[in-house]
Amino acid sequence: MLESFAQSLNPRNPIMETAMQSQPLMNVPYPSRNRYGRPYISGRPLLTCDRQKIVQLFENGMKKIHIAKQLGITHSCVSKVLRK
C-alpha cells in the first residue's frame, strides 16, 4: 500500500505530470478573495498606505461603503481602521 502511494506521487506518473502542468506554482491564485475581488490573507495587516488613504478619503467626506469599493476592501475593514 505504501509503495503504491509513493508511486502515485512520482513526478513521472502521468496523472502527476498533468496536474503539475495545469497549475504552475507561480500562477496559483490566492487562497481567498474578499467580496470586491481583492486577495485576502487572514491575519495579514492592511498596508499603511491603504490605511492612510482610508482616513484621507473619510476626512474628505466620502462614505465608508464608497471607500471600501474604491480600495477593494470590505466596509467592516474600513470601519475598523477608522475606529483606531
HTML snippet that shows the backbone in 3Dmol.js (N, CA, C, O; Angstrom):
<script src="https://3Dmol.org/build/3Dmol-min.js"></script>
<div id="view" style="width:600px;height:400px;position:relative"></div>
<script>
const pdb = `
ATOM      1  N   MET A   1       0.829  -1.191   0.000  1.00  0.00           N
ATOM      2  CA  MET A   1       0.000   0.000   0.000  1.00  0.00           C
ATOM      3  C   MET A   1       0.878   1.260   0.000  1.00  0.00           C
ATOM      4  O   MET A   1       0.617   2.203  -0.748  1.00  0.00           O
ATOM      5  N   LEU A   2       1.898   1.268   0.828  1.00  0.00           N
ATOM      6  CA  LEU A   2       2.794   2.416   0.895  1.00  0.00           C
ATOM      7  C   LEU A   2       3.538   2.615  -0.418  1.00  0.00           C
ATOM      8  O   LEU A   2       3.779   3.745  -0.842  1.00  0.00           O
ATOM      9  N   GLU A   3       3.900   1.501  -1.059  1.00  0.00           N
ATOM     10  CA  GLU A   3       4.596   1.593  -2.342  1.00  0.00           C
ATOM     11  C   GLU A   3       3.700   2.199  -3.415  1.00  0.00           C
ATOM     12  O   GLU A   3       4.156   3.008  -4.224  1.00  0.00           O
ATOM     13  N   SER A   4       2.431   1.812  -3.423  1.00  0.00           N
ATOM     14  CA  SER A   4       1.517   2.360  -4.436  1.00  0.00           C
ATOM     15  C   SER A   4       1.302   3.856  -4.203  1.00  0.00           C
ATOM     16  O   SER A   4       1.169   4.623  -5.157  1.00  0.00           O
ATOM     17  N   PHE A   5       1.268   4.266  -2.943  1.00  0.00           N
ATOM     18  CA  PHE A   5       1.135   5.697  -2.640  1.00  0.00           C
ATOM     19  C   PHE A   5       2.372   6.456  -3.111  1.00  0.00           C
ATOM     20  O   PHE A   5       2.256   7.532  -3.697  1.00  0.00           O
ATOM     21  N   ALA A   6       3.550   5.899  -2.858  1.00  0.00           N
ATOM     22  CA  ALA A   6       4.801   6.535  -3.281  1.00  0.00           C
ATOM     23  C   ALA A   6       4.869   6.630  -4.798  1.00  0.00           C
ATOM     24  O   ALA A   6       5.344   7.633  -5.332  1.00  0.00           O
ATOM     25  N   GLN A   7       4.403   5.604  -5.501  1.00  0.00           N
ATOM     26  CA  GLN A   7       4.402   5.631  -6.962  1.00  0.00           C
ATOM     27  C   GLN A   7       3.437   6.685  -7.491  1.00  0.00           C
ATOM     28  O   GLN A   7       3.701   7.312  -8.517  1.00  0.00           O
ATOM     29  N   SER A   8       2.319   6.881  -6.794  1.00  0.00           N
ATOM     30  CA  SER A   8       1.348   7.879  -7.260  1.00  0.00           C
ATOM     31  C   SER A   8       1.904   9.296  -7.134  1.00  0.00           C
ATOM     32  O   SER A   8       1.473  10.194  -7.858  1.00  0.00           O
ATOM     33  N   LEU A   9       2.860   9.506  -6.218  1.00  0.00           N
ATOM     34  CA  LEU A   9       3.471  10.822  -6.052  1.00  0.00           C
ATOM     35  C   LEU A   9       4.676  11.036  -6.961  1.00  0.00           C
ATOM     36  O   LEU A   9       5.227  12.135  -7.015  1.00  0.00           O
ATOM     37  N   ASN A  10       5.076  10.020  -7.657  1.00  0.00           N
ATOM     38  CA  ASN A  10       6.214  10.111  -8.569  1.00  0.00           C
ATOM     39  C   ASN A  10       5.923  11.149  -9.648  1.00  0.00           C
ATOM     40  O   ASN A  10       4.888  11.059 -10.308  1.00  0.00           O
ATOM     41  N   PRO A  11       6.804  12.135  -9.849  1.00  0.00           N
ATOM     42  CA  PRO A  11       6.561  13.166 -10.857  1.00  0.00           C
ATOM     43  C   PRO A  11       6.416  12.620 -12.267  1.00  0.00           C
ATOM     44  O   PRO A  11       5.847  13.283 -13.134  1.00  0.00           O
ATOM     45  N   ARG A  12       6.925  11.413 -12.506  1.00  0.00           N
ATOM     46  CA  ARG A  12       6.802  10.828 -13.845  1.00  0.00           C
ATOM     47  C   ARG A  12       5.474  10.111 -14.036  1.00  0.00           C
ATOM     48  O   ARG A  12       5.185   9.623 -15.128  1.00  0.00           O
ATOM     49  N   ASN A  13       4.676  10.044 -12.997  1.00  0.00           N
ATOM     50  CA  ASN A  13       3.339   9.477 -13.097  1.00  0.00           C
ATOM     51  C   ASN A  13       2.519  10.388 -14.010  1.00  0.00           C
ATOM     52  O   ASN A  13       2.505  11.600 -13.792  1.00  0.00           O
ATOM     53  N   PRO A  14       1.832   9.849 -15.031  1.00  0.00           N
ATOM     54  CA  PRO A  14       1.086  10.698 -15.978  1.00  0.00           C
ATOM     55  C   PRO A  14       0.064  11.611 -15.303  1.00  0.00           C
ATOM     56  O   PRO A  14      -0.155  12.736 -15.752  1.00  0.00           O
ATOM     57  N   ILE A  15      -0.547  11.143 -14.252  1.00  0.00           N
ATOM     58  CA  ILE A  15      -1.541  11.970 -13.554  1.00  0.00           C
ATOM     59  C   ILE A  15      -0.855  13.152 -12.878  1.00  0.00           C
ATOM     60  O   ILE A  15      -1.355  14.276 -12.933  1.00  0.00           O
ATOM     61  N   MET A  16       0.289  12.901 -12.242  1.00  0.00           N
ATOM     62  CA  MET A  16       1.024  13.983 -11.584  1.00  0.00           C
ATOM     63  C   MET A  16       1.573  14.972 -12.605  1.00  0.00           C
ATOM     64  O   MET A  16       1.571  16.178 -12.355  1.00  0.00           O
ATOM     65  N   GLU A  17       2.046  14.481 -13.759  1.00  0.00           N
ATOM     66  CA  GLU A  17       2.561  15.376 -14.796  1.00  0.00           C
ATOM     67  C   GLU A  17       1.472  16.322 -15.271  1.00  0.00           C
ATOM     68  O   GLU A  17       1.710  17.518 -15.436  1.00  0.00           O
ATOM     69  N   THR A  18       0.278  15.787 -15.493  1.00  0.00           N
ATOM     70  CA  THR A  18      -0.843  16.616 -15.947  1.00  0.00           C
ATOM     71  C   THR A  18      -1.198  17.655 -14.897  1.00  0.00           C
ATOM     72  O   THR A  18      -1.434  18.816 -15.231  1.00  0.00           O
ATOM     73  N   ALA A  19      -1.238  17.257 -13.637  1.00  0.00           N
ATOM     74  CA  ALA A  19      -1.585  18.189 -12.561  1.00  0.00           C
ATOM     75  C   ALA A  19      -0.540  19.289 -12.435  1.00  0.00           C
ATOM     76  O   ALA A  19      -0.886  20.449 -12.212  1.00  0.00           O
ATOM     77  N   MET A  20       0.724  18.939 -12.575  1.00  0.00           N
ATOM     78  CA  MET A  20       1.785  19.932 -12.430  1.00  0.00           C
ATOM     79  C   MET A  20       1.804  20.905 -13.606  1.00  0.00           C
ATOM     80  O   MET A  20       2.140  22.077 -13.431  1.00  0.00           O
ATOM     81  N   GLN A  21       1.451  20.437 -14.793  1.00  0.00           N
ATOM     82  CA  GLN A  21       1.441  21.304 -15.962  1.00  0.00           C
ATOM     83  C   GLN A  21       0.241  22.235 -15.953  1.00  0.00           C
ATOM     84  O   GLN A  21       0.333  23.366 -16.429  1.00  0.00           O
ATOM     85  N   SER A  22      -0.890  21.773 -15.413  1.00  0.00           N
ATOM     86  CA  SER A  22      -2.099  22.589 -15.456  1.00  0.00           C
ATOM     87  C   SER A  22      -2.048  23.758 -14.480  1.00  0.00           C
ATOM     88  O   SER A  22      -2.691  24.779 -14.725  1.00  0.00           O
ATOM     89  N   GLN A  23      -1.305  23.642 -13.384  1.00  0.00           N
ATOM     90  CA  GLN A  23      -1.219  24.728 -12.411  1.00  0.00           C
ATOM     91  C   GLN A  23       0.223  24.945 -11.974  1.00  0.00           C
ATOM     92  O   GLN A  23       0.649  24.397 -10.957  1.00  0.00           O
ATOM     93  N   PRO A  24       0.980  25.739 -12.730  1.00  0.00           N
ATOM     94  CA  PRO A  24       2.334  26.045 -12.280  1.00  0.00           C
ATOM     95  C   PRO A  24       2.290  26.790 -10.951  1.00  0.00           C
ATOM     96  O   PRO A  24       1.339  27.520 -10.673  1.00  0.00           O
ATOM     97  N   LEU A  25       3.309  26.607 -10.141  1.00  0.00           N
ATOM     98  CA  LEU A  25       3.324  27.215  -8.808  1.00  0.00           C
ATOM     99  C   LEU A  25       3.275  28.730  -8.850  1.00  0.00           C
ATOM    100  O   LEU A  25       2.736  29.345  -7.929  1.00  0.00           O
ATOM    101  N   MET A  26       3.817  29.353  -9.886  1.00  0.00           N
ATOM    102  CA  MET A  26       3.830  30.808  -9.967  1.00  0.00           C
ATOM    103  C   MET A  26       2.432  31.382 -10.183  1.00  0.00           C
ATOM    104  O   MET A  26       2.172  32.525  -9.805  1.00  0.00           O
ATOM    105  N   ASN A  27       1.534  30.611 -10.780  1.00  0.00           N
ATOM    106  CA  ASN A  27       0.210  31.123 -11.126  1.00  0.00           C
ATOM    107  C   ASN A  27      -0.888  30.644 -10.192  1.00  0.00           C
ATOM    108  O   ASN A  27      -2.068  30.802 -10.505  1.00  0.00           O
ATOM    109  N   VAL A  28      -0.533  30.066  -9.057  1.00  0.00           N
ATOM    110  CA  VAL A  28      -1.542  29.597  -8.121  1.00  0.00           C
ATOM    111  C   VAL A  28      -2.228  30.809  -7.512  1.00  0.00           C
ATOM    112  O   VAL A  28      -1.555  31.704  -7.003  1.00  0.00           O
ATOM    113  N   PRO A  29      -3.570  30.855  -7.555  1.00  0.00           N
ATOM    114  CA  PRO A  29      -4.271  32.028  -7.026  1.00  0.00           C
ATOM    115  C   PRO A  29      -4.170  32.109  -5.510  1.00  0.00           C
ATOM    116  O   PRO A  29      -3.815  31.138  -4.841  1.00  0.00           O
ATOM    117  N   TYR A  30      -4.489  33.291  -4.979  1.00  0.00           N
ATOM    118  CA  TYR A  30      -4.519  33.465  -3.535  1.00  0.00           C
ATOM    119  C   TYR A  30      -5.564  32.525  -2.948  1.00  0.00           C
ATOM    120  O   TYR A  30      -6.509  32.140  -3.636  1.00  0.00           O
ATOM    121  N   PRO A  31      -5.400  32.153  -1.681  1.00  0.00           N
ATOM    122  CA  PRO A  31      -6.333  31.208  -1.081  1.00  0.00           C
ATOM    123  C   PRO A  31      -7.767  31.711  -1.064  1.00  0.00           C
ATOM    124  O   PRO A  31      -8.696  30.916  -1.209  1.00  0.00           O
ATOM    125  N   SER A  32      -7.967  33.003  -0.893  1.00  0.00           N
ATOM    126  CA  SER A  32      -9.333  33.527  -0.902  1.00  0.00           C
ATOM    127  C   SER A  32      -9.321  34.985  -1.329  1.00  0.00           C
ATOM    128  O   SER A  32      -8.286  35.651  -1.334  1.00  0.00           O
ATOM    129  N   ARG A  33     -10.491  35.448  -1.682  1.00  0.00           N
ATOM    130  CA  ARG A  33     -10.652  36.841  -2.093  1.00  0.00           C
ATOM    131  C   ARG A  33     -11.858  37.412  -1.360  1.00  0.00           C
ATOM    132  O   ARG A  33     -12.799  36.691  -1.026  1.00  0.00           O
ATOM    133  N   ASN A  34     -11.815  38.725  -1.113  1.00  0.00           N
ATOM    134  CA  ASN A  34     -12.952  39.349  -0.454  1.00  0.00           C
ATOM    135  C   ASN A  34     -14.055  39.615  -1.478  1.00  0.00           C
ATOM    136  O   ASN A  34     -13.913  39.261  -2.648  1.00  0.00           O
ATOM    137  N   ARG A  35     -15.136  40.228  -1.049  1.00  0.00           N
ATOM    138  CA  ARG A  35     -16.283  40.408  -1.945  1.00  0.00           C
ATOM    139  C   ARG A  35     -15.997  41.318  -3.128  1.00  0.00           C
ATOM    140  O   ARG A  35     -16.736  41.294  -4.112  1.00  0.00           O
ATOM    141  N   TYR A  36     -14.952  42.111  -3.055  1.00  0.00           N
ATOM    142  CA  TYR A  36     -14.612  43.006  -4.162  1.00  0.00           C
ATOM    143  C   TYR A  36     -13.485  42.454  -5.026  1.00  0.00           C
ATOM    144  O   TYR A  36     -12.989  43.142  -5.919  1.00  0.00           O
ATOM    145  N   GLY A  37     -13.083  41.216  -4.764  1.00  0.00           N
ATOM    146  CA  GLY A  37     -12.085  40.566  -5.590  1.00  0.00           C
ATOM    147  C   GLY A  37     -10.645  40.766  -5.168  1.00  0.00           C
ATOM    148  O   GLY A  37      -9.733  40.229  -5.797  1.00  0.00           O
ATOM    149  N   ARG A  38     -10.433  41.525  -4.122  1.00  0.00           N
ATOM    150  CA  ARG A  38      -9.062  41.759  -3.661  1.00  0.00           C
ATOM    151  C   ARG A  38      -8.572  40.531  -2.895  1.00  0.00           C
ATOM    152  O   ARG A  38      -9.330  39.960  -2.111  1.00  0.00           O
ATOM    153  N   PRO A  39      -7.328  40.115  -3.103  1.00  0.00           N
ATOM    154  CA  PRO A  39      -6.803  38.962  -2.366  1.00  0.00           C
ATOM    155  C   PRO A  39      -6.866  39.202  -0.859  1.00  0.00           C
ATOM    156  O   PRO A  39      -6.521  40.280  -0.375  1.00  0.00           O
ATOM    157  N   TYR A  40      -7.310  38.184  -0.128  1.00  0.00           N
ATOM    158  CA  TYR A  40      -7.440  38.291   1.324  1.00  0.00           C
ATOM    159  C   TYR A  40      -6.651  37.164   1.966  1.00  0.00           C
ATOM    160  O   TYR A  40      -6.876  35.988   1.683  1.00  0.00           O
ATOM    161  N   ILE A  41      -5.733  37.537   2.826  1.00  0.00           N
ATOM    162  CA  ILE A  41      -4.959  36.559   3.573  1.00  0.00           C
ATOM    163  C   ILE A  41      -5.208  36.840   5.049  1.00  0.00           C
ATOM    164  O   ILE A  41      -4.821  37.887   5.568  1.00  0.00           O
ATOM    165  N   SER A  42      -5.852  35.904   5.711  1.00  0.00           N
ATOM    166  CA  SER A  42      -6.226  36.078   7.108  1.00  0.00           C
ATOM    167  C   SER A  42      -5.002  36.349   7.969  1.00  0.00           C
ATOM    168  O   SER A  42      -3.996  35.645   7.875  1.00  0.00           O
ATOM    169  N   GLY A  43      -5.095  37.363   8.799  1.00  0.00           N
ATOM    170  CA  GLY A  43      -4.006  37.701   9.707  1.00  0.00           C
ATOM    171  C   GLY A  43      -3.010  38.696   9.151  1.00  0.00           C
ATOM    172  O   GLY A  43      -2.216  39.261   9.903  1.00  0.00           O
ATOM    173  N   ARG A  44      -3.037  38.920   7.856  1.00  0.00           N
ATOM    174  CA  ARG A  44      -2.106  39.883   7.255  1.00  0.00           C
ATOM    175  C   ARG A  44      -2.679  41.282   7.402  1.00  0.00           C
ATOM    176  O   ARG A  44      -3.799  41.527   6.952  1.00  0.00           O
ATOM    177  N   PRO A  45      -1.956  42.205   8.013  1.00  0.00           N
ATOM    178  CA  PRO A  45      -2.498  43.551   8.216  1.00  0.00           C
ATOM    179  C   PRO A  45      -2.602  44.332   6.906  1.00  0.00           C
ATOM    180  O   PRO A  45      -1.874  44.073   5.947  1.00  0.00           O
ATOM    181  N   LEU A  46      -3.512  45.277   6.892  1.00  0.00           N
ATOM    182  CA  LEU A  46      -3.678  46.163   5.748  1.00  0.00           C
ATOM    183  C   LEU A  46      -2.448  47.061   5.644  1.00  0.00           C
ATOM    184  O   LEU A  46      -1.885  47.469   6.660  1.00  0.00           O
ATOM    185  N   LEU A  47      -2.041  47.361   4.436  1.00  0.00           N
ATOM    186  CA  LEU A  47      -0.862  48.199   4.234  1.00  0.00           C
ATOM    187  C   LEU A  47      -1.073  49.590   4.827  1.00  0.00           C
ATOM    188  O   LEU A  47      -2.195  50.096   4.855  1.00  0.00           O
ATOM    189  N   THR A  48      -0.001  50.197   5.294  1.00  0.00           N
ATOM    190  CA  THR A  48      -0.059  51.530   5.895  1.00  0.00           C
ATOM    191  C   THR A  48      -0.576  52.559   4.902  1.00  0.00           C
ATOM    192  O   THR A  48      -1.348  53.445   5.272  1.00  0.00           O
ATOM    193  N   CYS A  49      -0.162  52.452   3.650  1.00  0.00           N
ATOM    194  CA  CYS A  49      -0.625  53.420   2.647  1.00  0.00           C
ATOM    195  C   CYS A  49      -2.134  53.294   2.427  1.00  0.00           C
ATOM    196  O   CYS A  49      -2.807  54.295   2.182  1.00  0.00           O
ATOM    197  N   ASP A  50      -2.671  52.070   2.512  1.00  0.00           N
ATOM    198  CA  ASP A  50      -4.120  51.884   2.393  1.00  0.00           C
ATOM    199  C   ASP A  50      -4.839  52.484   3.597  1.00  0.00           C
ATOM    200  O   ASP A  50      -5.903  53.085   3.447  1.00  0.00           O
ATOM    201  N   ARG A  51      -4.271  52.328   4.783  1.00  0.00           N
ATOM    202  CA  ARG A  51      -4.866  52.908   5.995  1.00  0.00           C
ATOM    203  C   ARG A  51      -4.907  54.437   5.900  1.00  0.00           C
ATOM    204  O   ARG A  51      -5.908  55.065   6.244  1.00  0.00           O
ATOM    205  N   GLN A  52      -3.814  55.018   5.432  1.00  0.00           N
ATOM    206  CA  GLN A  52      -3.764  56.477   5.289  1.00  0.00           C
ATOM    207  C   GLN A  52      -4.772  56.959   4.251  1.00  0.00           C
ATOM    208  O   GLN A  52      -5.397  58.005   4.428  1.00  0.00           O
ATOM    209  N   LYS A  53      -4.927  56.210   3.182  1.00  0.00           N
ATOM    210  CA  LYS A  53      -5.876  56.567   2.127  1.00  0.00           C
ATOM    211  C   LYS A  53      -7.309  56.516   2.660  1.00  0.00           C
ATOM    212  O   LYS A  53      -8.124  57.371   2.315  1.00  0.00           O
ATOM    213  N   ILE A  54      -7.624  55.522   3.496  1.00  0.00           N
ATOM    214  CA  ILE A  54      -8.958  55.407   4.095  1.00  0.00           C
ATOM    215  C   ILE A  54      -9.262  56.645   4.922  1.00  0.00           C
ATOM    216  O   ILE A  54     -10.328  57.244   4.778  1.00  0.00           O
ATOM    217  N   VAL A  55      -8.331  57.030   5.789  1.00  0.00           N
ATOM    218  CA  VAL A  55      -8.527  58.200   6.653  1.00  0.00           C
ATOM    219  C   VAL A  55      -8.675  59.464   5.816  1.00  0.00           C
ATOM    220  O   VAL A  55      -9.542  60.295   6.089  1.00  0.00           O
ATOM    221  N   GLN A  56      -7.838  59.610   4.807  1.00  0.00           N
ATOM    222  CA  GLN A  56      -7.882  60.795   3.946  1.00  0.00           C
ATOM    223  C   GLN A  56      -9.228  60.902   3.221  1.00  0.00           C
ATOM    224  O   GLN A  56      -9.834  61.973   3.191  1.00  0.00           O
ATOM    225  N   LEU A  57      -9.689  59.803   2.644  1.00  0.00           N
ATOM    226  CA  LEU A  57     -10.960  59.826   1.915  1.00  0.00           C
ATOM    227  C   LEU A  57     -12.132  60.111   2.855  1.00  0.00           C
ATOM    228  O   LEU A  57     -13.058  60.840   2.500  1.00  0.00           O
ATOM    229  N   PHE A  58     -12.084  59.530   4.058  1.00  0.00           N
ATOM    230  CA  PHE A  58     -13.162  59.757   5.023  1.00  0.00           C
ATOM    231  C   PHE A  58     -13.187  61.217   5.477  1.00  0.00           C
ATOM    232  O   PHE A  58     -14.259  61.804   5.623  1.00  0.00           O
ATOM    233  N   GLU A  59     -12.012  61.801   5.701  1.00  0.00           N
ATOM    234  CA  GLU A  59     -11.946  63.212   6.102  1.00  0.00           C
ATOM    235  C   GLU A  59     -12.418  64.142   4.988  1.00  0.00           C
ATOM    236  O   GLU A  59     -12.872  65.254   5.257  1.00  0.00           O
ATOM    237  N   ASN A  60     -12.313  63.693   3.743  1.00  0.00           N
ATOM    238  CA  ASN A  60     -12.794  64.481   2.604  1.00  0.00           C
ATOM    239  C   ASN A  60     -14.288  64.294   2.355  1.00  0.00           C
ATOM    240  O   ASN A  60     -14.832  64.829   1.388  1.00  0.00           O
ATOM    241  N   GLY A  61     -14.951  63.532   3.233  1.00  0.00           N
ATOM    242  CA  GLY A  61     -16.401  63.408   3.153  1.00  0.00           C
ATOM    243  C   GLY A  61     -16.926  62.179   2.428  1.00  0.00           C
ATOM    244  O   GLY A  61     -18.134  62.069   2.216  1.00  0.00           O
ATOM    245  N   MET A  62     -16.075  61.274   2.051  1.00  0.00           N
ATOM    246  CA  MET A  62     -16.527  60.078   1.346  1.00  0.00           C
ATOM    247  C   MET A  62     -17.115  59.079   2.339  1.00  0.00           C
ATOM    248  O   MET A  62     -16.606  58.929   3.450  1.00  0.00           O
ATOM    249  N   LYS A  63     -18.192  58.394   1.935  1.00  0.00           N
ATOM    250  CA  LYS A  63     -18.827  57.401   2.799  1.00  0.00           C
ATOM    251  C   LYS A  63     -17.972  56.143   2.875  1.00  0.00           C
ATOM    252  O   LYS A  63     -17.199  55.832   1.969  1.00  0.00           O
ATOM    253  N   LYS A  64     -18.135  55.426   3.992  1.00  0.00           N
ATOM    254  CA  LYS A  64     -17.339  54.220   4.225  1.00  0.00           C
ATOM    255  C   LYS A  64     -17.528  53.182   3.125  1.00  0.00           C
ATOM    256  O   LYS A  64     -16.558  52.563   2.688  1.00  0.00           O
ATOM    257  N   ILE A  65     -18.746  52.986   2.679  1.00  0.00           N
ATOM    258  CA  ILE A  65     -19.013  51.970   1.659  1.00  0.00           C
ATOM    259  C   ILE A  65     -18.355  52.332   0.332  1.00  0.00           C
ATOM    260  O   ILE A  65     -17.892  51.452  -0.393  1.00  0.00           O
ATOM    261  N   HIS A  66     -18.311  53.631   0.012  1.00  0.00           N
ATOM    262  CA  HIS A  66     -17.664  54.062  -1.228  1.00  0.00           C
ATOM    263  C   HIS A  66     -16.144  53.926  -1.143  1.00  0.00           C
ATOM    264  O   HIS A  66     -15.482  53.603  -2.130  1.00  0.00           O
ATOM    265  N   ILE A  67     -15.604  54.176   0.043  1.00  0.00           N
ATOM    266  CA  ILE A  67     -14.167  53.974   0.258  1.00  0.00           C
ATOM    267  C   ILE A  67     -13.831  52.497   0.064  1.00  0.00           C
ATOM    268  O   ILE A  67     -12.848  52.146  -0.589  1.00  0.00           O
ATOM    269  N   ALA A  68     -14.667  51.644   0.646  1.00  0.00           N
ATOM    270  CA  ALA A  68     -14.445  50.201   0.544  1.00  0.00           C
ATOM    271  C   ALA A  68     -14.437  49.741  -0.911  1.00  0.00           C
ATOM    272  O   ALA A  68     -13.559  48.983  -1.324  1.00  0.00           O
ATOM    273  N   LYS A  69     -15.408  50.198  -1.678  1.00  0.00           N
ATOM    274  CA  LYS A  69     -15.484  49.799  -3.089  1.00  0.00           C
ATOM    275  C   LYS A  69     -14.299  50.326  -3.884  1.00  0.00           C
ATOM    276  O   LYS A  69     -13.753  49.620  -4.731  1.00  0.00           O
ATOM    277  N   GLN A  70     -13.901  51.557  -3.615  1.00  0.00           N
ATOM    278  CA  GLN A  70     -12.794  52.160  -4.354  1.00  0.00           C
ATOM    279  C   GLN A  70     -11.479  51.427  -4.096  1.00  0.00           C
ATOM    280  O   GLN A  70     -10.689  51.213  -5.015  1.00  0.00           O
ATOM    281  N   LEU A  71     -11.253  51.046  -2.839  1.00  0.00           N
ATOM    282  CA  LEU A  71      -9.995  50.390  -2.483  1.00  0.00           C
ATOM    283  C   LEU A  71     -10.056  48.865  -2.594  1.00  0.00           C
ATOM    284  O   LEU A  71      -9.032  48.193  -2.479  1.00  0.00           O
ATOM    285  N   GLY A  72     -11.252  48.320  -2.817  1.00  0.00           N
ATOM    286  CA  GLY A  72     -11.384  46.873  -2.950  1.00  0.00           C
ATOM    287  C   GLY A  72     -11.294  46.131  -1.636  1.00  0.00           C
ATOM    288  O   GLY A  72     -10.814  44.998  -1.588  1.00  0.00           O
ATOM    289  N   ILE A  73     -11.756  46.768  -0.560  1.00  0.00           N
ATOM    290  CA  ILE A  73     -11.768  46.124   0.751  1.00  0.00           C
ATOM    291  C   ILE A  73     -13.192  46.147   1.280  1.00  0.00           C
ATOM    292  O   ILE A  73     -14.047  46.826   0.710  1.00  0.00           O
ATOM    293  N   THR A  74     -13.463  45.428   2.345  1.00  0.00           N
ATOM    294  CA  THR A  74     -14.814  45.389   2.892  1.00  0.00           C
ATOM    295  C   THR A  74     -15.084  46.626   3.748  1.00  0.00           C
ATOM    296  O   THR A  74     -14.163  47.263   4.257  1.00  0.00           O
ATOM    297  N   HIS A  75     -16.373  46.949   3.892  1.00  0.00           N
ATOM    298  CA  HIS A  75     -16.728  48.130   4.689  1.00  0.00           C
ATOM    299  C   HIS A  75     -16.389  47.925   6.161  1.00  0.00           C
ATOM    300  O   HIS A  75     -16.129  48.889   6.881  1.00  0.00           O
ATOM    301  N   SER A  76     -16.394  46.665   6.611  1.00  0.00           N
ATOM    302  CA  SER A  76     -16.030  46.411   8.010  1.00  0.00           C
ATOM    303  C   SER A  76     -14.549  46.707   8.246  1.00  0.00           C
ATOM    304  O   SER A  76     -14.170  47.164   9.325  1.00  0.00           O
ATOM    305  N   CYS A  77     -13.730  46.453   7.258  1.00  0.00           N
ATOM    306  CA  CYS A  77     -12.299  46.777   7.362  1.00  0.00           C
ATOM    307  C   CYS A  77     -12.114  48.291   7.447  1.00  0.00           C
ATOM    308  O   CYS A  77     -11.297  48.778   8.229  1.00  0.00           O
ATOM    309  N   VAL A  78     -12.871  49.029   6.642  1.00  0.00           N
ATOM    310  CA  VAL A  78     -12.803  50.496   6.678  1.00  0.00           C
ATOM    311  C   VAL A  78     -13.205  50.990   8.061  1.00  0.00           C
ATOM    312  O   VAL A  78     -12.543  51.858   8.629  1.00  0.00           O
ATOM    313  N   SER A  79     -14.281  50.443   8.600  1.00  0.00           N
ATOM    314  CA  SER A  79     -14.753  50.854   9.926  1.00  0.00           C
ATOM    315  C   SER A  79     -13.708  50.583  11.002  1.00  0.00           C
ATOM    316  O   SER A  79     -13.497  51.411  11.888  1.00  0.00           O
ATOM    317  N   LYS A  80     -13.060  49.433  10.928  1.00  0.00           N
ATOM    318  CA  LYS A  80     -12.036  49.090  11.920  1.00  0.00           C
ATOM    319  C   LYS A  80     -10.854  50.050  11.860  1.00  0.00           C
ATOM    320  O   LYS A  80     -10.316  50.445  12.894  1.00  0.00           O
ATOM    321  N   VAL A  81     -10.452  50.423  10.654  1.00  0.00           N
ATOM    322  CA  VAL A  81      -9.332  51.357  10.507  1.00  0.00           C
ATOM    323  C   VAL A  81      -9.706  52.716  11.078  1.00  0.00           C
ATOM    324  O   VAL A  81      -8.890  53.350  11.747  1.00  0.00           O
ATOM    325  N   LEU A  82     -10.926  53.170  10.825  1.00  0.00           N
ATOM    326  CA  LEU A  82     -11.353  54.492  11.289  1.00  0.00           C
ATOM    327  C   LEU A  82     -11.560  54.538  12.801  1.00  0.00           C
ATOM    328  O   LEU A  82     -11.468  55.610  13.400  1.00  0.00           O
ATOM    329  N   ARG A  83     -11.836  53.399  13.423  1.00  0.00           N
ATOM    330  CA  ARG A  83     -12.007  53.360  14.874  1.00  0.00           C
ATOM    331  C   ARG A  83     -10.688  53.546  15.602  1.00  0.00           C
ATOM    332  O   ARG A  83     -10.671  54.021  16.737  1.00  0.00           O
ATOM    333  N   LYS A  84      -9.584  53.179  14.966  1.00  0.00           N
ATOM    334  CA  LYS A  84      -8.270  53.235  15.641  1.00  0.00           C
ATOM    335  C   LYS A  84      -7.676  54.608  15.636  1.00  0.00           C
ATOM    336  O   LYS A  84      -6.582  54.809  16.162  1.00  0.00           O
TER     337      LYS A  84
END
`;
const viewer = $3Dmol.createViewer("view");
viewer.addModel(pdb, "pdb");
viewer.setStyle({}, {cartoon: {color: "spectrum"}});
viewer.zoomTo();
viewer.render();
</script>
